[in-house]
Amino acid sequence: MTVEEWNAEGCRLFGGNKMDWSFVCPCCGHVASTRDYEAAGAPSTAVAFSCVGRWTEKPRGAFEKGPGPCDYAGGGLIGLNPVEVGDNGRVFAFAEVAGS
């Protein structure tokens, strides 16, 4: 999808404030919003690219069983990010919106 289509989908699902947009880690299934990444101290480039667990005190290993968040890195050897956005590369899918 194009960057414009991706932005339109985010606005449709979560509204115009990108801090409210939520994404699901393709490795552990943990859902985190842009606001969660900011609160964890993650750089803006990590949002929807690596699991927010990378910036928490005790994340589980990306391929270990158990609850998230994990330490999955979207730029690692095993790329699981499912959504291709223009020339920007691959990112996490948007999380499901309750009631939809």
C-alpha positions as CSV (number, residue, x, y, z in Angstrom):
1,M,0.0,0.0,0.0
2,T,1.1,3.6,-0.5
3,V,2.0,5.8,2.4
4,E,-1.1,7.8,1.7
5,E,-3.3,4.7,1.9
6,W,-1.6,3.6,5.1
7,N,-2.2,7.0,6.7
8,A,-5.8,7.0,5.6
9,E,-6.3,3.6,7.1
10,G,-4.8,4.7,10.4
11,C,-7.0,7.7,10.5
12,R,-10.1,5.6,9.7
13,L,-9.3,3.2,12.5
14,F,-8.0,5.4,15.2
15,G,-8.5,9.1,14.3
16,G,-6.1,11.8,13.2
17,N,-3.9,11.7,16.3
18,K,-1.1,9.2,15.5
19,M,-0.4,8.9,19.2
20,D,-3.6,6.9,19.4
21,W,-2.7,4.5,16.6
22,S,-2.0,0.9,17.8
23,F,-0.1,-1.9,16.2
24,V,0.3,-5.6,16.8
25,C,3.7,-7.2,17.1
26,P,3.9,-10.0,14.5
27,C,6.0,-12.1,16.8
28,C,4.3,-12.0,20.2
29,G,0.9,-10.4,19.4
30,H,1.4,-7.6,21.9
31,V,-0.6,-4.5,21.0
32,A,1.1,-1.1,21.6
33,S,0.1,2.4,20.7
34,T,2.5,5.1,19.5
35,R,2.0,6.6,23.0
36,D,3.2,3.3,24.5
37,Y,6.4,3.5,22.5
38,E,7.0,7.1,23.6
39,A,6.4,6.2,27.2
40,A,8.9,3.3,27.0
41,G,11.5,5.7,25.6
42,A,11.6,4.1,22.1
43,P,12.7,6.3,19.2
44,S,10.0,7.3,16.8
45,T,11.6,5.1,14.1
46,A,10.8,2.0,16.2
47,V,7.0,2.5,16.2
48,A,5.3,-0.3,14.2
49,F,8.7,-1.6,13.3
50,S,10.1,-3.4,16.4
51,C,8.2,-4.6,19.5
52,V,7.8,-2.0,22.2
53,G,9.3,-4.7,24.6
54,R,12.8,-3.8,23.3
55,W,12.5,-0.7,25.5
56,T,11.0,-2.3,28.6
57,E,12.9,-3.6,31.6
58,K,12.4,-7.4,31.1
59,P,11.0,-8.3,27.6
60,R,10.8,-12.0,26.8
61,G,12.8,-13.3,23.9
62,A,11.1,-12.9,20.5
63,F,10.7,-16.6,19.9
64,E,10.1,-17.7,23.5
65,K,6.6,-18.7,24.6
66,G,4.7,-16.5,27.0
67,P,3.0,-13.1,27.1
68,G,4.5,-10.1,25.3
69,P,5.9,-7.7,24.8
70,C,9.0,-9.3,23.4
71,D,12.4,-8.1,22.0
72,Y,11.6,-8.6,18.3
73,A,13.4,-6.3,16.0
74,G,11.9,-5.6,12.6
75,G,15.2,-5.0,11.0
76,G,16.7,-8.3,12.1
77,L,17.5,-11.4,10.1
78,I,14.0,-12.8,10.3
79,G,11.6,-10.1,9.0
80,L,8.1,-10.8,10.1
81,N,6.6,-7.3,9.5
82,P,3.5,-8.0,7.4
83,V,2.6,-4.7,5.8
84,E,4.6,-3.1,3.0
85,V,4.2,0.7,3.0
86,G,5.5,2.4,-0.2
87,D,9.3,2.7,-0.2
88,N,9.4,2.9,3.6
89,G,9.6,-0.8,4.0
90,R,7.6,-3.2,6.1
91,V,5.8,-2.4,9.3
92,F,3.4,-4.0,11.8
93,A,-0.3,-4.4,11.1
94,F,-2.7,-2.1,12.7
95,A,-4.3,-3.6,15.8
96,E,-8.0,-4.4,15.7
97,V,-10.3,-1.8,17.0
98,A,-12.7,-2.9,19.7
99,G,-16.3,-3.1,18.5
100,S,-15.4,-3.3,14.8
